[in-house]
Amino acid sequence: MRRSKRFNLVVVATILALCIAGILFYAEYGTKSLVDELVTNPDKFEEVVDSIAV
């Protein structure tokens, strides 16, 4: 079966978007250790949990 050009474009755009999101996520959180932040600073635990809650 031959895929349409539009389908291929959607697949490539989705993969590209996921790669960009992954790079941005890693750049933001890759050097931070969330567990260390929560364990070494229990006073900020509630603040950190609130900031990651959806």
PDB file of N, CA, C and O in Angstrom:
ATOM      1  N   MET A   1       0.823  -1.180   0.000  1.00  0.00           N
ATOM      2  CA  MET A   1       0.000   0.000   0.000  1.00  0.00           C
ATOM      3  C   MET A   1       0.878   1.259   0.000  1.00  0.00           C
ATOM      4  O   MET A   1       1.901   1.306   0.682  1.00  0.00           O
ATOM      5  N   ARG A   2       0.486   2.237  -0.741  1.00  0.00           N
ATOM      6  CA  ARG A   2       1.258   3.471  -0.846  1.00  0.00           C
ATOM      7  C   ARG A   2       0.625   4.542   0.038  1.00  0.00           C
ATOM      8  O   ARG A   2      -0.577   4.799  -0.035  1.00  0.00           O
ATOM      9  N   ARG A   3       1.459   5.159   0.873  1.00  0.00           N
ATOM     10  CA  ARG A   3       0.973   6.216   1.757  1.00  0.00           C
ATOM     11  C   ARG A   3       0.891   7.529   1.000  1.00  0.00           C
ATOM     12  O   ARG A   3       1.656   7.784   0.069  1.00  0.00           O
ATOM     13  N   SER A   4      -0.045   8.345   1.417  1.00  0.00           N
ATOM     14  CA  SER A   4      -0.178   9.639   0.770  1.00  0.00           C
ATOM     15  C   SER A   4       0.905  10.594   1.272  1.00  0.00           C
ATOM     16  O   SER A   4       1.486  10.386   2.337  1.00  0.00           O
ATOM     17  N   LYS A   5       1.161  11.622   0.506  1.00  0.00           N
ATOM     18  CA  LYS A   5       2.163  12.608   0.902  1.00  0.00           C
ATOM     19  C   LYS A   5       1.727  13.355   2.148  1.00  0.00           C
ATOM     20  O   LYS A   5       2.554  13.710   2.988  1.00  0.00           O
ATOM     21  N   ARG A   6       0.436  13.592   2.267  1.00  0.00           N
ATOM     22  CA  ARG A   6      -0.086  14.303   3.443  1.00  0.00           C
ATOM     23  C   ARG A   6       0.155  13.489   4.723  1.00  0.00           C
ATOM     24  O   ARG A   6       0.542  14.044   5.751  1.00  0.00           O
ATOM     25  N   PHE A   7      -0.076  12.176   4.653  1.00  0.00           N
ATOM     26  CA  PHE A   7       0.153  11.305   5.801  1.00  0.00           C
ATOM     27  C   PHE A   7       1.626  11.321   6.197  1.00  0.00           C
ATOM     28  O   PHE A   7       1.948  11.400   7.382  1.00  0.00           O
ATOM     29  N   ASN A   8       2.514  11.246   5.223  1.00  0.00           N
ATOM     30  CA  ASN A   8       3.947  11.282   5.497  1.00  0.00           C
ATOM     31  C   ASN A   8       4.337  12.604   6.139  1.00  0.00           C
ATOM     32  O   ASN A   8       5.150  12.632   7.063  1.00  0.00           O
ATOM     33  N   LEU A   9       3.762  13.696   5.656  1.00  0.00           N
ATOM     34  CA  LEU A   9       4.051  15.009   6.221  1.00  0.00           C
ATOM     35  C   LEU A   9       3.593  15.091   7.679  1.00  0.00           C
ATOM     36  O   LEU A   9       4.301  15.650   8.516  1.00  0.00           O
ATOM     37  N   VAL A  10       2.429  14.546   7.985  1.00  0.00           N
ATOM     38  CA  VAL A  10       1.922  14.549   9.359  1.00  0.00           C
ATOM     39  C   VAL A  10       2.826  13.716  10.264  1.00  0.00           C
ATOM     40  O   VAL A  10       3.110  14.119  11.393  1.00  0.00           O
ATOM     41  N   VAL A  11       3.273  12.577   9.788  1.00  0.00           N
ATOM     42  CA  VAL A  11       4.155  11.711  10.580  1.00  0.00           C
ATOM     43  C   VAL A  11       5.483  12.417  10.856  1.00  0.00           C
ATOM     44  O   VAL A  11       5.962  12.405  11.990  1.00  0.00           O
ATOM     45  N   VAL A  12       6.070  13.021   9.854  1.00  0.00           N
ATOM     46  CA  VAL A  12       7.344  13.717  10.019  1.00  0.00           C
ATOM     47  C   VAL A  12       7.183  14.916  10.951  1.00  0.00           C
ATOM     48  O   VAL A  12       8.038  15.151  11.805  1.00  0.00           O
ATOM     49  N   ALA A  13       6.097  15.676  10.800  1.00  0.00           N
ATOM     50  CA  ALA A  13       5.855  16.831  11.667  1.00  0.00           C
ATOM     51  C   ALA A  13       5.666  16.397  13.114  1.00  0.00           C
ATOM     52  O   ALA A  13       6.146  17.071  14.025  1.00  0.00           O
ATOM     53  N   THR A  14       4.981  15.294  13.339  1.00  0.00           N
ATOM     54  CA  THR A  14       4.776  14.785  14.698  1.00  0.00           C
ATOM     55  C   THR A  14       6.096  14.346  15.321  1.00  0.00           C
ATOM     56  O   THR A  14       6.374  14.670  16.476  1.00  0.00           O
ATOM     57  N   ILE A  15       6.901  13.619  14.574  1.00  0.00           N
ATOM     58  CA  ILE A  15       8.202  13.175  15.085  1.00  0.00           C
ATOM     59  C   ILE A  15       9.092  14.374  15.384  1.00  0.00           C
ATOM     60  O   ILE A  15       9.776  14.400  16.407  1.00  0.00           O
ATOM     61  N   LEU A  16       9.088  15.356  14.509  1.00  0.00           N
ATOM     62  CA  LEU A  16       9.887  16.562  14.717  1.00  0.00           C
ATOM     63  C   LEU A  16       9.429  17.310  15.969  1.00  0.00           C
ATOM     64  O   LEU A  16      10.260  17.757  16.760  1.00  0.00           O
ATOM     65  N   ALA A  17       8.123  17.448  16.152  1.00  0.00           N
ATOM     66  CA  ALA A  17       7.588  18.131  17.338  1.00  0.00           C
ATOM     67  C   ALA A  17       7.976  17.393  18.616  1.00  0.00           C
ATOM     68  O   ALA A  17       8.328  18.026  19.612  1.00  0.00           O
ATOM     69  N   LEU A  18       7.915  16.066  18.599  1.00  0.00           N
ATOM     70  CA  LEU A  18       8.300  15.281  19.777  1.00  0.00           C
ATOM     71  C   LEU A  18       9.790  15.424  20.077  1.00  0.00           C
ATOM     72  O   LEU A  18      10.184  15.502  21.241  1.00  0.00           O
ATOM     73  N   CYS A  19      10.613  15.459  19.040  1.00  0.00           N
ATOM     74  CA  CYS A  19      12.047  15.642  19.241  1.00  0.00           C
ATOM     75  C   CYS A  19      12.349  17.013  19.839  1.00  0.00           C
ATOM     76  O   CYS A  19      13.154  17.128  20.763  1.00  0.00           O
ATOM     77  N   ILE A  20      11.708  18.041  19.315  1.00  0.00           N
ATOM     78  CA  ILE A  20      11.924  19.393  19.846  1.00  0.00           C
ATOM     79  C   ILE A  20      11.459  19.478  21.285  1.00  0.00           C
ATOM     80  O   ILE A  20      12.147  20.057  22.126  1.00  0.00           O
ATOM     81  N   ALA A  21      10.290  18.905  21.583  1.00  0.00           N
ATOM     82  CA  ALA A  21       9.788  18.919  22.959  1.00  0.00           C
ATOM     83  C   ALA A  21      10.737  18.170  23.889  1.00  0.00           C
ATOM     84  O   ALA A  21      10.976  18.611  25.013  1.00  0.00           O
ATOM     85  N   GLY A  22      11.270  17.057  23.438  1.00  0.00           N
ATOM     86  CA  GLY A  22      12.219  16.291  24.246  1.00  0.00           C
ATOM     87  C   GLY A  22      13.496  17.065  24.524  1.00  0.00           C
ATOM     88  O   GLY A  22      14.019  17.033  25.638  1.00  0.00           O
ATOM     89  N   ILE A  23      13.995  17.758  23.516  1.00  0.00           N
ATOM     90  CA  ILE A  23      15.213  18.558  23.694  1.00  0.00           C
ATOM     91  C   ILE A  23      14.962  19.704  24.668  1.00  0.00           C
ATOM     92  O   ILE A  23      15.788  19.970  25.542  1.00  0.00           O
ATOM     93  N   LEU A  24      13.831  20.377  24.522  1.00  0.00           N
ATOM     94  CA  LEU A  24      13.507  21.485  25.431  1.00  0.00           C
ATOM     95  C   LEU A  24      13.312  20.985  26.861  1.00  0.00           C
ATOM     96  O   LEU A  24      13.768  21.620  27.812  1.00  0.00           O
ATOM     97  N   PHE A  25      12.630  19.840  27.010  1.00  0.00           N
ATOM     98  CA  PHE A  25      12.419  19.271  28.338  1.00  0.00           C
ATOM     99  C   PHE A  25      13.754  18.907  28.977  1.00  0.00           C
ATOM    100  O   PHE A  25      13.980  19.199  30.151  1.00  0.00           O
ATOM    101  N   TYR A  26      14.643  18.267  28.205  1.00  0.00           N
ATOM    102  CA  TYR A  26      15.940  17.881  28.746  1.00  0.00           C
ATOM    103  C   TYR A  26      16.769  19.113  29.108  1.00  0.00           C
ATOM    104  O   TYR A  26      17.440  19.131  30.140  1.00  0.00           O
ATOM    105  N   ALA A  27      16.723  20.129  28.269  1.00  0.00           N
ATOM    106  CA  ALA A  27      17.498  21.340  28.541  1.00  0.00           C
ATOM    107  C   ALA A  27      17.030  21.999  29.838  1.00  0.00           C
ATOM    108  O   ALA A  27      17.834  22.567  30.578  1.00  0.00           O
ATOM    109  N   GLU A  28      15.729  21.920  30.108  1.00  0.00           N
ATOM    110  CA  GLU A  28      15.177  22.559  31.308  1.00  0.00           C
ATOM    111  C   GLU A  28      15.420  21.712  32.557  1.00  0.00           C
ATOM    112  O   GLU A  28      15.787  22.250  33.602  1.00  0.00           O
ATOM    113  N   TYR A  29      15.220  20.400  32.464  1.00  0.00           N
ATOM    114  CA  TYR A  29      15.245  19.541  33.647  1.00  0.00           C
ATOM    115  C   TYR A  29      16.370  18.523  33.667  1.00  0.00           C
ATOM    116  O   TYR A  29      16.519  17.802  34.653  1.00  0.00           O
ATOM    117  N   GLY A  30      17.156  18.441  32.622  1.00  0.00           N
ATOM    118  CA  GLY A  30      18.197  17.420  32.541  1.00  0.00           C
ATOM    119  C   GLY A  30      19.287  17.572  33.580  1.00  0.00           C
ATOM    120  O   GLY A  30      19.831  16.573  34.051  1.00  0.00           O
ATOM    121  N   THR A  31      19.617  18.797  33.948  1.00  0.00           N
ATOM    122  CA  THR A  31      20.692  19.001  34.908  1.00  0.00           C
ATOM    123  C   THR A  31      20.190  19.091  36.343  1.00  0.00           C
ATOM    124  O   THR A  31      20.987  19.149  37.279  1.00  0.00           O
ATOM    125  N   LYS A  32      18.882  19.104  36.516  1.00  0.00           N
ATOM    126  CA  LYS A  32      18.314  19.186  37.862  1.00  0.00           C
ATOM    127  C   LYS A  32      17.895  17.796  38.320  1.00  0.00           C
ATOM    128  O   LYS A  32      17.466  16.970  37.515  1.00  0.00           O
ATOM    129  N   SER A  33      18.017  17.555  39.576  1.00  0.00           N
ATOM    130  CA  SER A  33      17.548  16.297  40.133  1.00  0.00           C
ATOM    131  C   SER A  33      16.359  16.602  41.031  1.00  0.00           C
ATOM    132  O   SER A  33      16.511  17.153  42.121  1.00  0.00           O
ATOM    133  N   LEU A  34      15.188  16.238  40.561  1.00  0.00           N
ATOM    134  CA  LEU A  34      13.971  16.545  41.303  1.00  0.00           C
ATOM    135  C   LEU A  34      13.968  15.860  42.668  1.00  0.00           C
ATOM    136  O   LEU A  34      13.525  16.446  43.656  1.00  0.00           O
ATOM    137  N   VAL A  35      14.460  14.626  42.724  1.00  0.00           N
ATOM    138  CA  VAL A  35      14.487  13.907  43.995  1.00  0.00           C
ATOM    139  C   VAL A  35      15.401  14.621  44.986  1.00  0.00           C
ATOM    140  O   VAL A  35      15.034  14.793  46.148  1.00  0.00           O
ATOM    141  N   ASP A  36      16.580  15.036  44.542  1.00  0.00           N
ATOM    142  CA  ASP A  36      17.497  15.748  45.438  1.00  0.00           C
ATOM    143  C   ASP A  36      16.878  17.054  45.921  1.00  0.00           C
ATOM    144  O   ASP A  36      17.028  17.419  47.087  1.00  0.00           O
ATOM    145  N   GLU A  37      16.197  17.746  45.048  1.00  0.00           N
ATOM    146  CA  GLU A  37      15.554  19.009  45.420  1.00  0.00           C
ATOM    147  C   GLU A  37      14.499  18.780  46.498  1.00  0.00           C
ATOM    148  O   GLU A  37      14.396  19.563  47.442  1.00  0.00           O
ATOM    149  N   LEU A  38      13.724  17.722  46.365  1.00  0.00           N
ATOM    150  CA  LEU A  38      12.663  17.452  47.335  1.00  0.00           C
ATOM    151  C   LEU A  38      13.228  16.948  48.664  1.00  0.00           C
ATOM    152  O   LEU A  38      12.715  17.289  49.730  1.00  0.00           O
ATOM    153  N   VAL A  39      14.285  16.138  48.596  1.00  0.00           N
ATOM    154  CA  VAL A  39      14.850  15.571  49.823  1.00  0.00           C
ATOM    155  C   VAL A  39      15.666  16.608  50.589  1.00  0.00           C
ATOM    156  O   VAL A  39      15.556  16.694  51.812  1.00  0.00           O
ATOM    157  N   THR A  40      16.475  17.390  49.898  1.00  0.00           N
ATOM    158  CA  THR A  40      17.348  18.331  50.594  1.00  0.00           C
ATOM    159  C   THR A  40      16.629  19.604  51.022  1.00  0.00           C
ATOM    160  O   THR A  40      17.132  20.349  51.864  1.00  0.00           O
ATOM    161  N   ASN A  41      15.468  19.855  50.454  1.00  0.00           N
ATOM    162  CA  ASN A  41      14.756  21.072  50.797  1.00  0.00           C
ATOM    163  C   ASN A  41      13.279  20.763  51.053  1.00  0.00           C
ATOM    164  O   ASN A  41      12.429  21.100  50.230  1.00  0.00           O
ATOM    165  N   PRO A  42      12.963  20.119  52.197  1.00  0.00           N
ATOM    166  CA  PRO A  42      11.573  19.726  52.456  1.00  0.00           C
ATOM    167  C   PRO A  42      10.627  20.911  52.624  1.00  0.00           C
ATOM    168  O   PRO A  42       9.413  20.755  52.491  1.00  0.00           O
ATOM    169  N   ASP A  43      11.169  22.097  52.916  1.00  0.00           N
ATOM    170  CA  ASP A  43      10.302  23.264  53.057  1.00  0.00           C
ATOM    171  C   ASP A  43       9.671  23.663  51.725  1.00  0.00           C
ATOM    172  O   ASP A  43       8.585  24.242  51.694  1.00  0.00           O
ATOM    173  N   LYS A  44      10.356  23.349  50.630  1.00  0.00           N
ATOM    174  CA  LYS A  44       9.834  23.709  49.310  1.00  0.00           C
ATOM    175  C   LYS A  44       9.018  22.589  48.685  1.00  0.00           C
ATOM    176  O   LYS A  44       8.590  22.707  47.537  1.00  0.00           O
ATOM    177  N   PHE A  45       8.793  21.498  49.423  1.00  0.00           N
ATOM    178  CA  PHE A  45       8.096  20.338  48.864  1.00  0.00           C
ATOM    179  C   PHE A  45       6.724  20.708  48.305  1.00  0.00           C
ATOM    180  O   PHE A  45       6.393  20.352  47.174  1.00  0.00           O
ATOM    181  N   GLU A  46       5.943  21.410  49.083  1.00  0.00           N
ATOM    182  CA  GLU A  46       4.586  21.769  48.645  1.00  0.00           C
ATOM    183  C   GLU A  46       4.642  22.698  47.432  1.00  0.00           C
ATOM    184  O   GLU A  46       3.834  22.568  46.512  1.00  0.00           O
ATOM    185  N   GLU A  47       5.575  23.616  47.431  1.00  0.00           N
ATOM    186  CA  GLU A  47       5.724  24.546  46.303  1.00  0.00           C
ATOM    187  C   GLU A  47       6.083  23.806  45.024  1.00  0.00           C
ATOM    188  O   GLU A  47       5.547  24.102  43.956  1.00  0.00           O
ATOM    189  N   VAL A  48       6.996  22.838  45.135  1.00  0.00           N
ATOM    190  CA  VAL A  48       7.416  22.059  43.962  1.00  0.00           C
ATOM    191  C   VAL A  48       6.272  21.207  43.463  1.00  0.00           C
ATOM    192  O   VAL A  48       6.042  21.123  42.257  1.00  0.00           O
ATOM    193  N   VAL A  49       5.545  20.569  44.380  1.00  0.00           N
ATOM    194  CA  VAL A  49       4.431  19.721  43.968  1.00  0.00           C
ATOM    195  C   VAL A  49       3.349  20.572  43.291  1.00  0.00           C
ATOM    196  O   VAL A  49       2.781  20.152  42.283  1.00  0.00           O
ATOM    197  N   ASP A  50       3.065  21.730  43.818  1.00  0.00           N
ATOM    198  CA  ASP A  50       2.074  22.620  43.212  1.00  0.00           C
ATOM    199  C   ASP A  50       2.508  23.067  41.815  1.00  0.00           C
ATOM    200  O   ASP A  50       1.674  23.232  40.925  1.00  0.00           O
ATOM    201  N   SER A  51       3.812  23.262  41.629  1.00  0.00           N
ATOM    202  CA  SER A  51       4.285  23.737  40.326  1.00  0.00           C
ATOM    203  C   SER A  51       4.232  22.639  39.263  1.00  0.00           C
ATOM    204  O   SER A  51       4.167  22.947  38.073  1.00  0.00           O
ATOM    205  N   ILE A  52       4.259  21.352  39.669  1.00  0.00           N
ATOM    206  CA  ILE A  52       4.178  20.297  38.650  1.00  0.00           C
ATOM    207  C   ILE A  52       2.786  19.738  38.502  1.00  0.00           C
ATOM    208  O   ILE A  52       2.544  18.952  37.586  1.00  0.00           O
ATOM    209  N   ALA A  53       1.868  20.107  39.360  1.00  0.00           N
ATOM    210  CA  ALA A  53       0.499  19.619  39.255  1.00  0.00           C
ATOM    211  C   ALA A  53      -0.157  20.197  38.006  1.00  0.00           C
ATOM    212  O   ALA A  53       0.051  21.356  37.645  1.00  0.00           O
ATOM    213  N   VAL A  54      -0.938  19.368  37.374  1.00  0.00           N
ATOM    214  CA  VAL A  54      -1.608  19.814  36.144  1.00  0.00           C
ATOM    215  C   VAL A  54      -2.949  20.385  36.486  1.00  0.00           C
ATOM    216  O   VAL A  54      -3.680  20.820  35.597  1.00  0.00           O
TER     217      VAL A  54
END
